[in-house]
């Protein structure tokens, strides 16, 4: 009798394994993804593609749950929760994290990248891997570099056409010394502030200006309390899709690989969605009455020259080797 039961159990186990040899490596898991931006931002489109990929790879076992508008805390707070193993994932700008990984400051250097393609090549290549290693050392697994985009100015005072126009303007900057110095150096009154405080600070005129990619200015409704939009493209700061290393390490190798692969699927969808939406967001803001201007190539070049002191001042803090490495990689790219 005993023997029969054992045989039956063994047969059942074998049948199960045969039915889903790969899926046995996946457990039911739901993980939270913290976002500072709102639900209508293309990060959500990317997350849907990432979820579809996870569904397929894990037989529907891994589920993401998006939280929006800073519901789980701002970028910095949410990232700290990952490091402590209290929260699974966050999509955050790199800039507020320079206190944890100084090398990330490289993305804050004004006018570093000229095109999204340049940024993609650098982030998705060796240089991005090197930074991922540094993130790993502080307890953060960067699944992939997603897009926030090229940053442009909005303000309630006047068009920005050259660096001198910043004189005395109260500009919100991210919690990041390179941004602080970039705008102070242009003569602005720069104030570091977390993203969640920006809308009301603009609305109450505590600040005059902020800078973000068009799609973020649109979806976070900053344009409702601004008058001017100026296409400065002064920095491209990426989003990082970070996972808590403490939690990631408890996942099976197959689960970890599915997360990494699907974050890349999501990244590509998200980047494409942003590129498509950029001009729509700008058009929408102009229709809402904002006055738009671009910067002449000469004035752009002057802004870059004026910003050289910022490069010099922060090079050692970022890591001279890191700055040299990105500049060499960019020079190689530009040489074709
Ligand atoms: C900023 C960033 C933000 C994002 C978002 C909160 O201005 O660009 O748009 O980090 O996730 O703080």
Boltz pocket constraint, residues with backbone or C-beta under 6 A from the ligand:
constraints:
  - pocket:
      binder: B
      contacts: [[A, 35], [A, 36], [A, 37], [A, 75], [A, 91], [A, 92], [A, 93], [A, 148], [A, 174], [A, 193], [A, 194], [A, 195], [A, 211], [A, 212], [A, 216]]
      max_distance: 6.0
